[in-house]
Amino acid sequence: VVLRLRAASELMIYGFRQGMSGDRVDEIFAEGKALAVARGDVREQVRLLYGVGVHYLNRAQFRRVISFCEESIALADPNGDRELRWTGRELLEFALTEVGDLDRALRMNDQQIEFSRADPGIGLAMVGISTSSSFWHRGTILKDLGRFDEAIDAFRRCEEIARRFNESEIPSWNDFFRSSLFDRMGDVQAALSAGRRAVEIAE
């Protein structure tokens, strides 16, 4: 049972990279969640909710992502575990940004960063990423709020943390969204430079 539950959460988190279908995602999620609930395993429930959220985030179904994240937070917050509370918010702030709820997105991001202040690598064991992602999310939120100087600082912080934990993918996302910031600021050359770096890292 433990192995089946662990496999379900791992497939949820990483299966999108192999093009897992929506029907298969829903099937694995339902099976994994039933196992986690039966065992009273809050950690795996949070991981499963994160993973299914990733799947729907990549399909731009942001309202569904928000729903999964809110369920995750309702499980994580009473537990008091900072790692779980950070994970519950990791996708929510981005999904909220995409639907235009920027004030709430920034509040969630503030909380997430506070939970991880003593441990920037807080998400690595849980979902395979550090708090570098929290800062490129922050940069995106601040960019859309027109707070460009703060956004630049957030993207810089993302880059520093990603370098510290040898994360190879996060810098590409960071430069992708940083290029959008520079474009918004009217700095075309900086936007092109960041965009090229994003593509080079991705390749």
KOLNUKE-727492 format. One record per residue: residue number from 1; z, x, y of N, C-alpha, C in turn. Coordinates in steps of 0.001 Angstrom, whole numbers, always signed. Last residue first. Example, Ala and Ser with C-alpha at 12.3 -4.5 7.8 and 13.67 -1.06 7.14 Angstrom:
BEGIN
[midren 2, [+7080, +12850, -2250], [+7140, +13670, -1060], [+7870, +12900, +30]]
[midren 1, [+7800, +13190, -5690], [+7800, +12300, -4500], [+7800, +13200, -3300]]
***
This chain:
BEGIN
[midren 203, [-24063, +16644, +24274], [-25032, +17201, +23323], [-24408, +18277, +22452]]
[midren 202, [-21803, +16362, +25881], [-22099, +15367, +24854], [-23061, +15913, +23806]]
[midren 201, [-22082, +18554, +27576], [-20938, +18488, +26687], [-21209, +17513, +25531]]
[midren 200, [-24481, +17801, +28883], [-24399, +19052, +28139], [-23240, +19038, +27149]]
[midren 199, [-23712, +15398, +30155], [-24763, +15392, +29127], [-24679, +16645, +28263]]
[midren 198, [-21769, +16364, +31929], [-21433, +15314, +30971], [-22433, +15297, +29814]]
[midren 197, [-23268, +18138, +33472], [-22193, +18653, +32619], [-21816, +17638, +31542]]
[midren 196, [-24920, +16279, +34806], [-25512, +17270, +33887], [-24460, +17838, +32941]]
[midren 195, [-22988, +14933, +36333], [-23772, +14222, +35327], [-24403, +15158, +34315]]
[midren 194, [-22137, +16949, +38052], [-21190, +16365, +37103], [-21921, +15627, +35987]]
[midren 193, [-24587, +17374, +39441], [-23933, +18463, +38723], [-22969, +17927, +37662]]
[midren 192, [-25037, +14881, +40628], [-25990, +15418, +39649], [-25356, +16511, +38800]]
[midren 191, [-22793, +14773, +42322], [-22991, +13742, +41302], [-23934, +14236, +40209]]
[midren 190, [-23291, +16919, +44007], [-22099, +16947, +43146], [-22218, +15926, +42026]]
[midren 189, [-25626, +15928, +45230], [-25660, +17169, +44453], [-24458, +17278, +43519]]
[midren 188, [-24733, +13583, +46556], [-25723, +13498, +45482], [-25721, +14754, +44614]]
[midren 187, [-22278, +12136, +47798], [-22513, +13557, +47511], [-23437, +13649, +46295]]
[midren 186, [-21454, +9566, +48306], [-22673, +10017, +48953], [-22989, +11483, +48748]]
[midren 185, [-19406, +8462, +46945], [-19043, +9197, +48157], [-20265, +9692, +48918]]
[midren 184, [-20711, +7491, +44740], [-20107, +6521, +45670], [-19776, +7184, +47003]]
[midren 183, [-21292, +9949, +43552], [-22386, +9092, +44009], [-21871, +8080, +45031]]
[midren 182, [-18747, +10744, +42880], [-19484, +11524, +43874], [-20662, +10727, +44422]]
[midren 181, [-18177, +8719, +40933], [-17361, +8866, +42147], [-18143, +9601, +43226]]
[midren 180, [-20067, +9297, +38998], [-20127, +8002, +39679], [-19319, +8034, +40969]]
[midren 179, [-19135, +11732, +38149], [-20449, +11681, +38798], [-20627, +10368, +39555]]
[midren 178, [-16796, +10946, +36926], [-16694, +11713, +38167], [-18038, +11709, +38890]]
[midren 177, [-17770, +9786, +34636], [-17199, +8916, +35660], [-17005, +9641, +36981]]
[midren 176, [-18755, +12145, +33400], [-19596, +10944, +33532], [-19076, +10053, +34658]]
[midren 175, [-16560, +13819, +33314], [-17665, +14150, +34217], [-18601, +12966, +34427]]
[midren 174, [-15049, +12366, +31400], [-14507, +12663, +32721], [-15623, +12965, +33721]]
[midren 173, [-16645, +12412, +29144], [-16349, +11127, +29795], [-15870, +11358, +31231]]
[midren 172, [-16513, +15201, +28741], [-17798, +14545, +28965], [-17609, +13194, +29647]]
[midren 171, [-13800, +15738, +28291], [-14444, +16254, +29506], [-15805, +15622, +29797]]
[midren 170, [-13394, +14406, +25721], [-12870, +13825, +26963], [-13547, +14404, +28214]]
[midren 169, [-14370, +16079, +23665], [-15123, +14892, +24081], [-14691, +14371, +25453]]
[midren 168, [-12652, +18211, +23118], [-14054, +18494, +23421], [-14804, +17292, +23992]]
[midren 167, [-9553, +19438, +23835], [-10296, +18206, +23562], [-11740, +18388, +24018]]
[midren 166, [-7504, +21377, +24011], [-8791, +21687, +23367], [-9561, +20424, +22963]]
[midren 165, [-5324, +20894, +25540], [-5264, +20431, +24159], [-6592, +20605, +23416]]
[midren 164, [-6084, +22015, +28012], [-4827, +22444, +27373], [-4791, +22068, +25899]]
[midren 163, [-8353, +20544, +28629], [-8477, +21974, +28324], [-7245, +22469, +27569]]
[midren 162, [-7171, +18088, +29177], [-8131, +18192, +28078], [-8317, +19644, +27658]]
[midren 161, [-5685, +18782, +31447], [-4987, +18390, +30221], [-5913, +18506, +29013]]
[midren 160, [-7740, +19386, +33303], [-6699, +20364, +32982], [-6024, +20045, +31653]]
[midren 159, [-9190, +16982, +33439], [-9841, +18205, +32973], [-8807, +19249, +32540]]
[midren 158, [-7252, +15288, +34567], [-7824, +15013, +33247], [-8408, +16283, +32647]]
[midren 157, [-6990, +16450, +37083], [-5857, +16474, +36152], [-6313, +16199, +34721]]
[midren 156, [-9487, +15808, +38168], [-9102, +17213, +37988], [-7968, +17342, +36980]]
[midren 155, [-9265, +13043, +38297], [-10278, +13647, +37423], [-9976, +15128, +37156]]
[midren 154, [-7200, +12901, +40219], [-6997, +12368, +38869], [-8006, +12955, +37888]]
[midren 153, [-8430, +13996, +42480], [-7256, +14659, +41904], [-7011, +14189, +40472]]
[midren 152, [-10391, +12078, +42941], [-10778, +13460, +42659], [-9640, +14204, +41991]]
[midren 151, [-8727, +9889, +43559], [-9567, +9852, +42364], [-9997, +11259, +41969]]
[midren 150, [-7669, +10655, +45990], [-6766, +10512, +44845], [-7551, +10488, +43536]]
[midren 149, [-10026, +10547, +47481], [-9299, +11812, +47355], [-8345, +11778, +46161]]
[midren 148, [-10766, +7771, +47295], [-11584, +8829, +46712], [-10834, +10145, +46521]]
[midren 147, [-10156, +4870, +46946], [-9193, +5944, +47210], [-9746, +7247, +46622]]
[midren 146, [-11578, +2615, +46280], [-11982, +3349, +47477], [-11044, +4475, +47847]]
[midren 145, [-11136, +1401, +43921], [-10277, +963, +45020], [-10619, +1669, +46331]]
[midren 144, [-12817, +2810, +42315], [-13199, +1437, +42623], [-12329, +831, +43714]]
[midren 143, [-11326, +5203, +42204], [-12679, +5202, +42769], [-13063, +3794, +43196]]
[midren 142, [-9084, +4337, +40832], [-8947, +4734, +42241], [-10306, +4784, +42943]]
[midren 141, [-10239, +3883, +38285], [-9573, +2801, +39022], [-9520, +3130, +40512]]
[midren 140, [-11160, +6456, +37672], [-12103, +5343, +37762], [-11512, +4176, +38556]]
[midren 139, [-8790, +7933, +37586], [-9837, +8285, +38539], [-10820, +7153, +38748]]
[midren 138, [-7542, +6675, +35426], [-6964, +6576, +36763], [-8013, +6893, +37827]]
[midren 137, [-9195, +7482, +33335], [-9074, +6057, +33641], [-8558, +5877, +35071]]
[midren 136, [-8617, +10146, +33486], [-9968, +9733, +33882], [-10021, +8226, +34077]]
[midren 135, [-5882, +9953, +32800], [-6250, +10412, +34142], [-7709, +10141, +34478]]
[midren 134, [-5755, +9109, +30211], [-5056, +8308, +31226], [-5539, +8669, +32620]]
[midren 133, [-7010, +11191, +28872], [-7733, +9928, +29049], [-7081, +9047, +30110]]
[midren 132, [-5011, +13085, +28814], [-6199, +13364, +29622], [-6963, +12066, +29888]]
[midren 131, [-3055, +12512, +27032], [-3043, +11755, +28279], [-4159, +12167, +29239]]
[midren 130, [-5090, +12852, +24031], [-3930, +13132, +24876], [-3979, +12253, +26117]]
[midren 129, [-5977, +11292, +20912], [-6298, +11733, +22272], [-5005, +11962, +23038]]
[midren 128, [-5309, +10204, +18420], [-6229, +11336, +18495], [-6646, +11780, +19875]]
[midren 127, [-3385, +8288, +18126], [-4777, +7832, +18185], [-5768, +8962, +18447]]
[midren 126, [-950, +9716, +17397], [-1107, +8268, +17247], [-2581, +7853, +17153]]
[midren 125, [-1075, +12367, +17999], [-737, +11985, +16624], [-1036, +10515, +16363]]
[midren 124, [-1820, +12140, +20779], [-2620, +12887, +19804], [-2333, +12468, +18369]]
[midren 123, [-373, +10984, +22824], [-1247, +10132, +22029], [-1959, +10833, +20890]]
[midren 122, [+1150, +13021, +24099], [+1825, +11916, +23430], [+914, +11097, +22507]]
[midren 121, [+737, +15324, +25500], [+29, +15160, +24227], [+500, +13965, +23435]]
[midren 120, [+2452, +15338, +27676], [+1047, +14988, +27910], [+226, +14815, +26621]]
[midren 119, [+5529, +14504, +27957], [+4714, +14933, +26813], [+3263, +14515, +27019]]
[midren 118, [+6794, +13530, +30146], [+7437, +14660, +29470], [+6585, +15225, +28337]]
[midren 117, [+5050, +11427, +30858], [+5333, +12496, +31801], [+5917, +13736, +31125]]
[midren 116, [+4332, +9164, +29534], [+3849, +10435, +28981], [+4237, +11644, +29823]]
[midren 115, [+5283, +7029, +30944], [+5712, +7176, +29550], [+5371, +8562, +29001]]
[midren 114, [+3837, +7400, +33327], [+5297, +7592, +33324], [+5807, +7800, +31894]]
[midren 113, [+1291, +6707, +32508], [+1547, +8090, +32922], [+3049, +8389, +32938]]
[midren 112, [+1717, +3971, +32040], [+1273, +4854, +30961], [+1574, +6318, +31296]]
[midren 111, [+2392, +3014, +34579], [+3356, +2944, +33477], [+2999, +3927, +32375]]
[midren 110, [-11, +3477, +35933], [+1236, +4082, +36409], [+2277, +4124, +35291]]
[midren 109, [-1680, +1788, +34450], [-1900, +3232, +34409], [-658, +3986, +34891]]
[midren 108, [-696, -699, +35140], [-644, -286, +33741], [-802, +1228, +33616]]
[midren 107, [-1332, -605, +37882], [+69, -742, +37450], [+223, -287, +35998]]
[midren 106, [-4121, -490, +37765], [-3377, +656, +38307], [-1901, +594, +37916]]
[midren 105, [-4664, -3012, +36674], [-5095, -1798, +35969], [-4299, -591, +36452]]
[midren 104, [-3773, -4683, +38698], [-3050, -4660, +37418], [-3409, -3406, +36629]]
[midren 103, [-5731, -3997, +40600], [-4307, -3836, +40900], [-3487, -3776, +39606]]
[midren 102, [-8196, -4644, +39392], [-7854, -3252, +39683], [-6370, -3044, +39960]]
[midren 101, [-9899, -6378, +37644], [-8481, -6579, +37959], [-7853, -5211, +38243]]
[midren 100, [-12527, -6130, +36777], [-12264, -6187, +38212], [-10818, -6419, +38608]]
[midren 99, [-13176, -5652, +34221], [-13250, -7063, +34637], [-12833, -7249, +36091]]
[midren 98, [-12820, -2903, +34126], [-14159, -3436, +33888], [-14285, -4910, +34280]]
[midren 97, [-10074, -2690, +34465], [-10976, -2155, +35490], [-12359, -2780, +35354]]
[midren 96, [-9209, -3753, +32044], [-8900, -4463, +33287], [-9793, -3992, +34437]]
[midren 95, [-10081, -1728, +30332], [-10664, -3065, +30222], [-10409, -3876, +31484]]
[midren 94, [-8390, +350, +31209], [-9844, +492, +31331], [-10519, -879, +31275]]
[midren 93, [-5858, -632, +30619], [-6177, -307, +32011], [-7690, -197, +32219]]
[midren 92, [-6013, -944, +27796], [-5864, -2094, +28690], [-6296, -1773, +30114]]
[midren 91, [-6015, +1339, +26310], [-7301, +666, +26524], [-7209, -414, +27597]]
[midren 90, [-3295, +2067, +26593], [-4359, +3068, +26725], [-5730, +2438, +26972]]
[midren 89, [-1074, +517, +26144], [-1716, +410, +27455], [-2996, +1242, +27569]]
[midren 88, [-198, +1192, +23615], [-493, -207, +23913], [-1255, -400, +25205]]
[midren 87, [+385, +3912, +23908], [-798, +3494, +23156], [-1186, +2058, +23465]]
[midren 86, [+2814, +3794, +25344], [+1637, +4453, +25921], [+363, +3957, +25245]]
[midren 85, [+4400, +2550, +23437], [+4168, +1876, +24717], [+2969, +2482, +25436]]
[midren 84, [+4449, +4452, +21400], [+3864, +3138, +21155], [+3523, +2428, +22455]]
[midren 83, [+5733, +6537, +22803], [+4418, +6759, +22198], [+3712, +5426, +21952]]
[midren 82, [+8234, +5437, +23468], [+7271, +5763, +24524], [+5863, +5965, +23974]]
[midren 81, [+9788, +2740, +22011], [+9168, +4037, +21711], [+8079, +4327, +22743]]
[midren 80, [+10753, +189, +22298], [+11269, +1233, +23181], [+10668, +2606, +22981]]
[midren 79, [+10329, -2253, +21123], [+10670, -1124, +20261], [+11247, +39, +21052]]
[midren 78, [+9439, -3909, +23134], [+10802, -4100, +22643], [+11276, -2953, +21750]]
[midren 77, [+6750, -2732, +23412], [+7768, -2621, +24452], [+9192, -2877, +23949]]
[midren 76, [+5110, -3275, +21143], [+5584, -1922, +21437], [+6769, -1893, +22393]]
[midren 75, [+4424, -6000, +21042], [+5055, -5356, +19888], [+5760, -4065, +20282]]
[midren 74, [+3280, -6356, +23517], [+4374, -7252, +23124], [+5119, -6711, +21904]]
[midren 73, [+1233, -4491, +23362], [+2342, -4249, +24282], [+3545, -5115, +23918]]
[midren 72, [-455, -5826, +21518], [+109, -4514, +21201], [+1324, -4212, +22070]]
[midren 71, [-1194, -8073, +22961], [-455, -8233, +21706], [+235, -6930, +21329]]
[midren 70, [-2598, -6797, +24974], [-1401, -7562, +25326], [-548, -7826, +24087]]
[midren 69, [-4720, -5742, +23495], [-3766, -4844, +24155], [-2478, -5572, +24513]]
[midren 68, [-6086, -8049, +22704], [-5516, -7162, +21684], [-4449, -6252, +22304]]
[midren 67, [-6841, -9006, +25276], [-5999, -9810, +24390], [-5323, -8951, +23325]]
[midren 66, [-8500, -6953, +26176], [-7272, -7267, +26906], [-6314, -8056, +26026]]
[midren 65, [-10592, -7213, +24330], [-9796, -5981, +24373], [-8452, -6254, +25054]]
[midren 64, [-11633, -9656, +25086], [-11030, -9521, +23757], [-10143, -8286, +23708]]
[midren 63, [-12596, -8972, +27583], [-11550, -9987, +27487], [-10857, -9920, +26124]]
[midren 62, [-14659, -7139, +26990], [-13424, -6676, +27620], [-12288, -7699, +27549]]
[midren 61, [-16850, -6195, +25243], [-16155, -7481, +25141], [-14726, -7294, +25676]]
[midren 60, [-18423, -3918, +25009], [-18245, -4519, +26336], [-17656, -5924, +26275]]
[midren 59, [-18365, -2555, +22738], [-19328, -3660, +22781], [-19182, -4485, +24060]]
[midren 58, [-16312, -841, +23052], [-17649, -263, +22956], [-18745, -1312, +22914]]
[midren 57, [-14243, -2695, +22880], [-14499, -2017, +24148], [-15915, -1441, +24162]]
[midren 56, [-14258, -3313, +20206], [-14758, -4318, +21139], [-14965, -3755, +22541]]
[midren 55, [-13262, -849, +19144], [-14511, -1450, +18662], [-15080, -2419, +19704]]
[midren 54, [-10830, -573, +20479], [-11902, +408, +20695], [-13247, -182, +20294]]
[midren 53, [-9421, -2734, +19327], [-9743, -2739, +20753], [-10856, -1769, +21100]]
[midren 52, [-9077, -1828, +16801], [-9979, -2967, +16963], [-10352, -3129, +18438]]
[midren 51, [-7297, +304, +17480], [-8589, +549, +16851], [-9561, -601, +17005]]
[midren 50, [-5063, -1005, +18586], [-5809, -25, +19382], [-7212, +137, +18810]]
[midren 49, [-4305, -2458, +16344], [-4722, -3175, +17555], [-5490, -2257, +18496]]
[midren 48, [-3605, -340, +14640], [-4682, -1265, +14271], [-5205, -2011, +15493]]
[midren 47, [-1456, +763, +16058], [-2664, +1568, +15805], [-3851, +676, +15453]]
[midren 46, [+340, -1384, +15958], [-143, -912, +17257], [-1417, -86, +17085]]
[midren 45, [+764, -1490, +13201], [+206, -2654, +13897], [-383, -2241, +15246]]
[midren 44, [+1922, +980, +12751], [+569, +747, +12250], [-56, -499, +12860]]
[midren 43, [+4392, +524, +14142], [+3512, +1638, +14492], [+2079, +1383, +14020]]
[midren 42, [+5594, -1602, +12798], [+5107, -1802, +14162], [+4115, -708, +14550]]
[midren 41, [+5841, -2853, +9850], [+5441, -1550, +10389], [+4796, -1725, +11768]]
[midren 40, [+6635, -4788, +8069], [+7378, -4642, +9314], [+7072, -3335, +10017]]
[midren 39, [+5113, -5275, +5892], [+6015, -4125, +5804], [+6901, -3972, +7042]]
[midren 38, [+3640, -7432, +6814], [+4474, -7602, +5623], [+5491, -6476, +5484]]
[midren 37, [+2250, -6200, +8905], [+3235, -7241, +9204], [+4194, -7418, +8029]]
[midren 36, [+581, -4484, +7436], [+1537, -3933, +8401], [+2633, -4942, +8731]]
[midren 35, [-947, -6300, +5911], [-115, -5294, +5246], [+971, -4777, +6186]]
[midren 34, [-2225, -7701, +7971], [-1381, -8420, +7009], [-434, -7460, +6298]]
[midren 33, [-3675, -5620, +9157], [-2610, -6279, +9909], [-1662, -7028, +8977]]
[midren 32, [-5528, -4981, +7141], [-4546, -4001, +7588], [-3381, -4654, +8305]]
[midren 31, [-7007, -7394, +6996], [-6297, -6885, +5827], [-5190, -5908, +6243]]
[midren 30, [-8002, -7563, +9628], [-7183, -8646, +9078], [-6369, -8158, +7883]]
[midren 29, [-9484, -5147, +9793], [-8368, -5411, +10701], [-7436, -6472, +10128]]
[midren 28, [-11444, -5561, +7866], [-10470, -4474, +7687], [-9247, -4694, +8567]]
[midren 27, [-12780, -7778, +9062], [-12241, -7849, +7700], [-11145, -6797, +7485]]
[midren 26, [-13627, -6818, +11523], [-12705, -7954, +11484], [-12031, -8063, +10117]]
[midren 25, [-15364, -4773, +10625], [-14206, -4464, +11466], [-13177, -5586, +11372]]
[midren 24, [-17299, -6274, +9340], [-16490, -5339, +8557], [-15221, -4955, +9336]]
[midren 23, [-18393, -7672, +11501], [-17790, -8409, +10386], [-16873, -7505, +9581]]
[midren 22, [-19403, -5545, +13078], [-18323, -6386, +13568], [-17621, -7145, +12460]]
[midren 21, [-19993, -2460, +11273], [-20373, -3770, +11777], [-19153, -4564, +12226]]
[midren 20, [-19861, +921, +12280], [-19290, -145, +11473], [-19585, -1507, +12089]]
[midren 19, [-20949, +3335, +13229], [-21689, +2088, +13389], [-21171, +951, +12536]]
[midren 18, [-19400, +5509, +13215], [-20347, +5388, +12107], [-21097, +4057, +12143]]
[midren 17, [-17741, +5106, +15292], [-18634, +6266, +15374], [-19685, +6251, +14257]]
[midren 16, [-16101, +3069, +14562], [-17204, +2748, +15487], [-18210, +3894, +15566]]
[midren 15, [-14058, +4155, +12997], [-15224, +3560, +12345], [-16391, +3286, +13260]]
[midren 14, [-11696, +5079, +14146], [-12847, +5988, +14117], [-14136, +5365, +13570]]
[midren 13, [-9814, +2983, +14138], [-9875, +3906, +15276], [-11190, +4685, +15316]]
[midren 12, [-10242, +1634, +11708], [-10291, +908, +12974], [-10525, +1864, +14147]]
[midren 11, [-9808, +3661, +9873], [-11140, +3075, +9980], [-11291, +2301, +11289]]
[midren 10, [-7055, +4040, +10301], [-7987, +5134, +10576], [-9415, +4599, +10732]]
[midren 9, [-6044, +1566, +9459], [-5896, +1953, +10861], [-6840, +3092, +11230]]
[midren 8, [-6802, +1635, +6718], [-7268, +560, +7595], [-7177, +971, +9061]]
[midren 7, [-5421, +3858, +5755], [-6890, +3869, +5754], [-7436, +2814, +6709]]
[midren 6, [-2795, +2932, +5973], [-3222, +4080, +6773], [-4747, +4143, +6871]]
[midren 5, [-2920, +863, +4088], [-2600, +574, +5479], [-3059, +1704, +6396]]
[midren 4, [-3472, +2268, +1766], [-4404, +1230, +2219], [-4182, +917, +3692]]
[midren 3, [-1169, +3890, +1610], [-2486, +4504, +1785], [-3517, +3488, +2280]]
[midren 2, [+808, +1932, +1216], [+883, +2821, +2380], [-485, +3444, +2662]]
[midren 1, [+0, +834, -1208], [+0, +0, +0], [+0, +867, +1256]]
***
